[in-house]
Amino acid sequence: MKFWCIPVIIILFGISEVNVFDEHICVTQIEKVSSCPVTEQEYNEAARRKKCSSTKSTCTNQMVQLEYHCLPNAWGNKFFEMCATSEEIIGNSCAEYNELGERIQSNFERKCNGADFDVKCPFKYFANKIYLYPACLTISEETTKTPGKENSTDSHSMSNDYNKY
């Protein structure tokens, strides 16, 4: 009877190392934008403008370095740019910004290794590198409130509008 406790304790310790919902996520300076960078040059320009690298945050009870991110929201109809800690995206999924939870996360409904992706993403990558996978940076804008377009949906690519702002 004494020996069955040891495997249970080992299993519990092993599970405690898995942290799907990281408590140390830090997201600040969140702004809705009409588009996001889709090239490294555009990304670097936006990062310089946002000045995330010179912003240090104590939202994790430690001083942490923040990086520029620009992501679609969880519904895939808006873009947000922000300064945030570097977050890993897993499962060959596109990254998204969850407005309600104020967090960056994997969108397991939108896989970025399918046939509609010219550049496929790896199983694991950092969310701030989403510009490498431009098909992740397309949104559908619901236009149900626009007169004359009650039930239409427009697909919108971020590369079209990025330089307007």
Secondary structure, 3 states (H helix, E strand, C coil): CCCCHHHHHHHHHHHHCCCCCCCCCCEEEEEEECCCCCCHHHHHHHHHHHCHHHCEECCCCCCEECEEEEEEECCCCCEEEEEECCCEEECCEEEEEECCCCEEEEEEEEECCCCCCCCCCCCEEEHHHHHHCHHHHEEEEECCCCCCCCCCEEEEEHHHCHHHC
